[in-house]
């Protein structure tokens, strides 16, 4: 009997994590943002929680465990220096996977929309503040228009920070940023808040 129990315990140890569970790495690497972009480290697993730090691509973090919060996966992490906190899991990469050799990928199909001769259909500046506590200043924007009041607008602020704002039927509807997306219209001006970021966008930017 003792021998059978010992064999059973050995089999359970060799089986590894239960089906449906994924073993998490001991460390993470920050990724998924532009070269000059940074990811928010927050005091709690929420996009509205107190901001502790903004960490650049490539920052190595110790993993203290992840969990789902309101359909978003968050991980508690600790940098080599500074306070620990919570970061959205979509910005965390497994160092082992990042170091693995990449296989050649087939060339993606070309988009149906002709590629313009320049990067954007139009460019200009708009008032924005992309860092908490920063006063409003001129930020560069570029727009890719799809017709019918649909457009993608890239705003570039200090230190190369970027934010995409998406417009449908002439109205801003979402962004690629964290936190709540709030829009107020005053005449032909949209006042947009993405978390703690602020943008003032003229309504005609998305139009042909």
Secondary structure, 3 states (H helix, E strand, C coil): CHHHHHHHHHHHHHHCCCCCCCCCCCEEEECCCCCCCEEEEECCCCCCCCEEEEEECCCEEEEEEEEEECCEEEEEEEECCCCCEEEEHHHEEEHHHHHCCCCCCCCCCCCCCCCCCCCCCEEEEEEEECCCCCCCEEEEEEEEEEECCEEEEEEECHHHCEEEEEEECCEEEEECCCCCEEEEEECCEEEEEECCEEEEEEHHHHCC
